[in-house]
Amino acid sequence: MDSEVRRYLADLVGVARDVLGDDLVGAYAAGSVGLGAYQPGRSDVDVALVCAEPLGPDRKRRLVAGLRHEALPCPARGLELVVYTAAAARSGPPEPGFEVELNTGARMDFRVTWHPDERPAADGRFWYGLDRSILHGCGHALLGPPAAEAFGDLSPADLRRLLVDALRWWLALPTPPGDGPAPGAEDAVLGACRSLAKVRHGRWLSKTEAGRRLIADGWAARSTGDGDGDPAGLIERSIAARAGGPPPSGPEARAFQRRVLAEIGGGAR
């Protein structure tokens, strides 16, 4: 783990303990840190806290005040924090089910959501079930029992449904027209790779690992004739873009996402 991130996570757990006391029963690094794919300067720090009981408004406010970037500077692009009760984490529901959510950082818009009902449907409600599934498979325990014990996994049907929702959400976002490089298109391609690799192989991989796994499978060896060009080459260019190379174009990424959606969505039906 990156040394700055390690120190930051230790400080984060300390703040959470000060606020929650014995009600803090677990703290877990998720996302790129949990998957062993953290990139300084590019990645976020994703953390899930688990508390014994639902949090009242005062403790939610104190936790947000103590963990926002102005109080505890995040060394990454930003912190994405979600708090769950132990019961919600273990049950593995597809619904958001969180106590409070915080986004904060030097290069991240500040956002706090005090209750799941406040989360706009247009922003996607699929993130949480998928994140908990990743935690179940790959979470890094900072405090408490192993992540596989603290977090229940999604059922196969719920997993496919949320992955389809996520792909449709990404496809609905505006994208630059034309064949020029589109910043962020590499993450759209590799995020789709991670979704398909999970469905095909039953494991969460980092985005880069998932792309390489699909190339090794031979799945990306040929075009479908639906505008997706050279899928294997597109994955390789997307991986290179994460190291500073030019990203693919928006239309290329969309065609690739549609190909992944067709396979995952077909299984969902």
C-alpha positions in Angstrom: 0.0 0.0 0.0 1.2 3.5 -0.8 2.8 4.9 2.4 0.9 8.2 2.4 -2.3 6.3 2.0 -1.4 3.9 4.8 -0.9 6.8 7.2 -4.0 8.5 6.0 -6.1 5.4 6.6 -4.7 5.0 10.1 -5.6 8.6 10.9 -9.1 8.1 9.4 -9.8 5.1 11.6 -8.6 7.1 14.6 -11.1 9.9 13.8 -13.9 7.4 13.3 -13.0 5.8 16.7 -13.1 9.1 18.4 -16.6 9.8 17.0 -18.2 6.3 17.1 -16.4 4.7 20.1 -17.3 1.1 20.6 -20.0 1.3 17.9 -17.2 1.2 15.3 -16.9 -2.5 14.5 -15.0 -2.4 11.2 -13.2 -0.2 8.7 -12.3 -1.4 5.2 -10.4 -0.1 2.2 -12.2 -0.8 -1.0 -11.8 0.2 -4.6 -8.3 0.5 -6.1 -6.6 0.1 -2.6 -8.5 -3.1 -1.9 -7.8 -4.5 -5.4 -4.1 -3.6 -5.2 -4.3 -1.2 -8.1 -3.9 2.2 -6.4 -2.3 4.8 -8.7 -0.9 8.0 -6.9 -2.3 11.1 -8.6 -5.2 9.2 -10.3 -7.0 6.9 -7.8 -9.5 7.8 -5.1 -9.4 6.3 -1.6 -12.6 4.3 -1.0 -13.4 3.4 2.6 -16.4 1.6 4.2 -17.0 1.9 7.9 -19.2 -0.6 9.7 -21.1 0.5 12.9 -23.0 -1.6 15.3 -26.2 0.4 15.3 -27.8 3.1 13.1 -26.2 6.5 13.5 -28.1 9.6 14.8 -27.9 13.0 13.1 -25.3 14.3 15.6 -22.8 11.5 15.1 -23.2 11.7 11.4 -22.4 15.4 11.4 -19.4 14.9 13.7 -18.1 12.1 11.5 -18.4 14.2 8.4 -16.8 17.2 10.1 -13.8 15.1 11.2 -13.2 13.3 7.9 -13.8 16.0 5.3 -10.6 17.1 3.5 -10.3 20.4 5.3 -10.0 18.5 8.6 -8.1 15.4 7.5 -6.3 16.1 4.1 -6.6 13.2 1.7 -3.4 12.4 -0.2 -5.3 11.0 -3.2 -7.7 12.6 -5.6 -10.3 12.3 -2.9 -12.0 10.2 -0.3 -15.2 8.3 -1.0 -16.6 7.1 2.3 -19.7 5.1 3.0 -21.0 4.0 6.5 -23.1 0.9 6.9 -24.6 -0.9 9.9 -23.3 -4.3 10.5 -26.7 -5.8 9.7 -26.9 -4.0 6.4 -23.3 -4.9 5.4 -23.8 -8.6 6.2 -27.2 -9.0 4.4 -25.9 -8.2 0.9 -28.9 -6.3 -0.4 -28.9 -4.6 -3.8 -30.3 -1.4 -2.3 -28.0 1.4 -1.1 -28.7 0.8 2.6 -26.1 3.2 3.9 -26.1 5.5 7.0 -24.1 8.4 5.6 -22.0 9.0 2.5 -19.1 11.5 2.1 -17.1 12.6 -1.0 -14.3 15.0 -0.2 -10.9 15.9 -1.5 -8.6 18.4 -3.2 -9.8 17.3 -6.6 -13.2 16.0 -5.8 -16.5 18.0 -5.3 -17.6 17.9 -1.7 -20.8 15.9 -1.2 -22.6 14.4 1.7 -25.7 12.3 1.6 -27.4 11.8 5.0 -29.9 9.1 4.0 -30.2 6.8 1.0 -33.6 8.4 0.0 -31.7 11.6 -0.7 -29.5 9.9 -3.4 -30.9 11.1 -6.8 -31.9 8.2 -9.0 -30.1 10.0 -11.9 -26.8 9.7 -10.0 -27.2 5.9 -9.9 -28.3 3.7 -7.0 -26.3 0.7 -8.1 -22.9 1.8 -6.8 -23.4 0.5 -3.2 -24.4 -3.1 -3.9 -21.5 -3.4 -6.3 -19.1 -1.8 -3.9 -20.1 -4.1 -1.1 -19.7 -7.1 -3.5 -16.1 -5.9 -4.2 -15.6 -5.5 -0.4 -16.8 -9.0 0.1 -14.3 -10.3 -2.4 -11.3 -8.0 -2.0 -11.8 -5.6 0.9 -8.8 -4.8 3.0 -9.6 -4.8 6.7 -8.2 -1.8 8.6 -10.2 -2.7 11.7 -12.6 -5.6 12.6 -13.2 -9.0 11.1 -12.2 -10.0 7.5 -14.2 -8.2 4.8 -15.6 -11.5 3.5 -17.3 -11.9 6.9 -18.4 -8.3 7.4 -20.0 -8.0 3.9 -22.4 -10.3 2.3 -22.3 -10.7 -1.5 -25.0 -10.1 -4.1 -27.0 -12.9 -5.5 -26.1 -13.7 -9.1 -29.4 -12.2 -10.4 -28.9 -9.0 -8.4 -25.3 -8.7 -9.5 -26.3 -8.9 -13.2 -29.1 -6.4 -12.7 -26.8 -3.8 -11.0 -24.1 -4.3 -13.6 -26.7 -3.7 -16.4 -27.9 -0.6 -14.5 -24.3 0.6 -14.3 -23.6 0.1 -18.0 -26.8 1.8 -19.0 -26.0 4.7 -16.7 -22.5 5.1 -18.3 -24.0 4.9 -21.8 -26.5 7.7 -21.0 -23.7 10.1 -20.1 -22.7 12.7 -22.7 -19.6 11.9 -24.7 -17.5 14.1 -27.0 -18.3 13.4 -30.7 -15.7 12.5 -33.3 -12.6 10.3 -33.3 -10.4 12.4 -31.0 -9.2 11.2 -27.6 -11.9 11.6 -24.9 -10.6 11.9 -21.3 -12.2 9.3 -19.1 -13.1 6.9 -22.0 -10.3 4.6 -20.9 -12.1 4.1 -17.5 -15.4 3.5 -19.3 -13.8 0.7 -21.3 -11.9 -0.9 -18.4 -14.8 -0.6 -16.1 -16.9 -2.6 -18.6 -14.1 -5.1 -18.7 -14.2 -5.5 -14.9 -17.9 -6.1 -15.0 -17.7 -8.7 -17.6 -14.7 -10.5 -16.0 -16.7 -10.7 -12.8 -19.6 -12.3 -14.6 -17.4 -14.7 -16.5 -14.9 -15.7 -13.9 -16.7 -15.0 -10.6 -13.9 -12.7 -9.3 -13.5 -9.0 -8.9 -10.3 -7.8 -10.6 -8.8 -4.4 -11.0 -9.7 -2.7 -14.2 -6.4 -3.3 -15.8 -6.3 -7.0 -14.7 -9.8 -7.5 -16.1 -8.9 -6.0 -19.5 -5.9 -8.3 -19.8 -8.0 -11.3 -18.7 -10.5 -10.7 -21.4 -7.7 -10.4 -24.0 -6.2 -13.7 -22.7 -9.7 -15.3 -23.0 -9.8 -14.4 -26.6 -13.1 -12.6 -26.1 -11.8 -9.4 -27.4 -9.9 -10.9 -30.4 -12.6 -10.0 -33.0 -14.9 -7.2 -33.8 -18.7 -7.8 -33.7 -19.1 -5.6 -36.7 -21.1 -3.2 -34.6 -18.6 -0.3 -34.7 -16.3 -1.7 -32.0 -13.3 -1.9 -34.3 -10.4 -3.8 -32.7 -11.6 -4.6 -29.1 -8.2 -6.0 -28.0 -6.4 -3.0 -29.3 -8.9 -0.7 -27.6 -8.3 -2.4 -24.2 -4.6 -2.1 -24.6 -4.9 1.6 -25.5 -7.1 2.1 -22.5 -4.6 0.4 -20.2 -1.8 2.6 -21.7 -4.0 5.7 -21.1 -3.9 5.0 -17.4 -0.2 5.5 -17.5 -0.4 8.7 -19.5 -1.1 7.7 -23.0 -4.0 9.1 -25.1 -7.4 7.8 -24.2 -9.7 6.2 -26.9 -12.5 8.2 -28.4 -16.0 8.4 -27.0 -17.7 6.5 -29.8 -15.1 3.6 -29.5 -15.8 3.4 -25.8 -19.6 3.4 -26.3 -19.4 0.6 -28.9 -17.4 -1.5 -26.5 -19.7 -0.8 -23.6 -22.7 -1.8 -25.7 -20.9 -5.1 -26.6 -20.4 -5.8 -22.9 -24.0 -4.8 -22.1 -25.3 -7.2 -24.7 -23.5 -10.2 -23.0 -24.3 -9.3 -19.4 -27.8 -8.1 -20.2 -28.6 -11.2 -22.2 -27.7 -13.3 -19.1 -29.9 -11.1 -17.0 -32.9 -11.8 -19.2 
